[in-house]
Amino acid sequence: MDNLTRFKQQIGKYRLEGCKLGEGSDLAICLPGFSLSGEWMARHYPALWTGKCCYLLDWPGLGDESLDSTPFDINIISAWVKMLVHDKKPDNIWLVCHSFGARVACRLLAENPFAGHLILIAPVTEMNLRESFIRVIPSKLYNVLVRYMLSKKRLGYILNLAKKTGIINVQEYSFLSEFSKNDKLNEYLIHYALVIPRLEVSTLMMNKLLGFLYECRIFLFQNDKLCNNKYWQNIAKEHTNIEIKSLKGNHFTRISKV
């Protein structure tokens, strides 16, 4: 993608980074999955960006973000979003999210329904996110994280075991194994493990925020071990503005056309 550029945005004393892509009257705010980058989203879902000015965020300390960046804080993300959308109407704003990004997006929309269009790709957002999260990160590892007892040797051993036993596939192993290579990344992983449970959005609030949208498209993959597909299928039954697209593949499958 020749028109993909990097951006850095200062929010008070904090800094956020990511990619900018495309031009158009519609604004797309893109939140990637856990440990993935804005550039990964841009290249992985090319069919979603046509005719839009897109800002694709990197999560602090993860993706292509530098390791001395701002710790994750929902209030900083919210301030960045408000800065982008201040002169836009909801029908010109798209929120595009993958996996963990959907969790953050729904929390933002619950506080301020600024977007009229929501695209969720393999969303990991439901109440039992912790259980979804440990489908690829075994519960013993999760407990190690929240107790600040992570070691690179222990994490590497658990990931190798998970790959051999089929708990995670090669792609999942690839991005999770990055955490075992750098002490700073380990610190960020611990931080996210503590933050994720505090981003709770109840089913009642989920139904309420979805009701404000002009449209919501949800891409679910048939072999996805992280996303609770049945949860989203049940949610869709309650809303006429939700379209479910069931695709072959796993949590990281590319979408080249819609």
N, C-alpha and C positions, 0 to 999 in steps of 0.2 A: 504494500500500500504506500504509494509515493507521497500522498498528502497526509500521512500520519506524523504528527509532531509531538514533542514533549512539552508539558506545562508544569510550572511551579507556582503555587498560589499561597501567599502569606495570609493567614487568618489571625490577626493580633500578633502574638509572639510565636504562633505555631505555623507550620508549613505543610501543605499537602502537595502531592505530585501525581502525575498521570499523563494521559495522552489526549490529544485533540484530533478530531477527524471530521472532514466534510464541511459542507456549507448548506444553508437552507433556513427557512423561516421557523421550522420546528426545531426544538431543543431536545436532545436526548442525553440524559444523565445515566451513566452506566456504572454499575457496581459489580465487580467480579467476585468469583468464588474465593474461598479461603486459600491464601498463599498464591493465588494467581494474579496476573497483572492486567492493566487496561489494554496493553498491546496484545496480550493473549486473547482477550475478548474481541478486539477489533478484527484480528485475523481468523478467529475461530467461528465467528457468526457474521460473515460479510453481508449477508442478505438483509440484515436488520438496519443498516445505516444509511440506505439510500435517501437522499433528499433531506437529511438532518445534519445539524451542527452538533457534534457529539463530544462530550467530555467523559473520558473513561478513567475512573479513579484507580490508583494503586493503594491498597491498604497500607497504612503506616508500618514500616519495617518488613513488609512482605512484597511479593511481586518484584517489580523493578525499582521499588523505593530504596533509598539509601538507608543504611542501618542506624544513622544518627537522626532519623526523622521523628516526627511527633508520635507519641504513643496514641493508640486508638482511643478516641473519645467521641461519643455520639453527638455531643454538643458542637464539636468542631465540624463534624461532617454536616450537621444541620445548618450551621452558619454558612458553610461553603455553598450548600444547595440554595439557601435563601438569596445569596449574592447572585447566583446564576439565574434564578427565576423571577427576580424582583419586577421586571417589566414584561413578563410573559403571562398569557392566559393559560389555564389548565388544558384547554383543548389543543394547545401548541407544545405541550410538554410530555415527553415520553420518559418513563423510568424503566430501564432495561437491566435486569439483574440475573446473575447466575449463582446458584447454590446459596452459600452464606450471605451473599449480597442481597438476596431476597429478604433475609431476616432483618437486615438493617433498613432496607427500603420500606418494609411494612411498618417498622417502628417509626420511621420518619413520616410516613403518610398518616399514621394514627395520630400524630401530634399536629400535622398540618397537611390537609389534602391538596397539595400544590399541583399534582400531575393528573391529567385526564386519561392518560394511557399507561398501562402497566404491562410489561412483558417479563414473565418469570420463566427461567430456564433451569430445569431440575432443581426447583426451590427447596431449600432446607430451612423451613420457617415455623413448622408446627410446634405445638406445645412440648412435644417430646424431642426437641432438637438434641438434647444431650444424648438420648438413646440413638438418634440418627447419626450423630457425630461419631459415636464409638462403634458404629458398624464397620468403620475402617480404622479407627483407633481403639484398640482393645481397652476395656474398662480399667484394667490395672494400670495402663499407661496414663489414662485420664487422671486417675487418683494420684499418680506420681507427679503429674504436672501441677495440680492444684496445691500440692504440698511443697512445691519448690525443691524437689529432690531429683530433678531430671539430670541424667548424665548422658553424654553422647554415646558411650558404650552400651548402656541399657536401651536407649532408643533405637540404635542400630540393630541390636539383637532382636527386639520385638518386631521391628518392621520386616526384617528378613524372615522371621518365623511366620508373620502374617502373609507374606508373599508366597512362601512355600506351601502353606496350608490353604491358600485360595481365598483368604479373608479380604485381601486387596489385590487388584490387578496390577499390571506393569505400569500403567499411567499413574495410578494412585500411589504406587510405591515410589515413583520417580519424584513427585512433588513433596510427599511426606518425608522422604529421606533427606531432603535439603536441610531439614531441621537438625539433623544429626551432624552436620558439617561445620557449624558455626555457633559459638557460644552466644553471640548476640541474637541470632535467630531463635535459639532455645529460650532466651529471656522473653522475646516477643510471643513465642508459642504459649508460654506460661501466662503471659498477660492476657492473650485472647481466650485461653481456657477459663480464666476467671471472669472475663467480660461477657462472654457469650450468654451465660444463664441470666444476666441482668437485662438482656435485650428482649425480654418476654413480651409477646403479643398474644392475648387470649383469643380463643375462637370467636367469642362475642365481638371483640374489637376488630378482629379480622373481617368478619361479616359486615361490620359497620363501615370500615374503610373501603372495602370492595364495592359497596353500594354507591359510593361517591364517584366512581370511575365511569368514563364513557365506554371504555372497553378494557378487557384484561385477557391477554393470551398467555396460556401456560403450556410450555413444552415439557412433556414427560417422556422418559426413556424406559423402554420395557425391561432392560437388564440393570437398572440403576439400584445399587445397594444403599445409597445414601438418602435418596428422596423417598418420602412416604407417599407413593402415588395415590393410594386409596384415600388419604386425607384430602388431597386436592380434588379428586373426582367427586367426593362427597360435598366439598365446599361449592363446587361448580353447579351442583344440582339446585342450590339455593339462589343462584344469580343468573339472570338471562344475559348479562353483559360479559360473561366469562366463556372463552372458547378454549377447550382442551385439545391439544395436538399430541397424539401418542406416536412416538417414533421408535424405530429400532436403534439399539445402541446402549451405551452406559452413561455415567454421570458426566463424562468429558467428550461426548460425541459431537463432532462438528455439524453445524447447520449451514448448508451452502445455499439453500433456497427455502422460501416460505410460501 
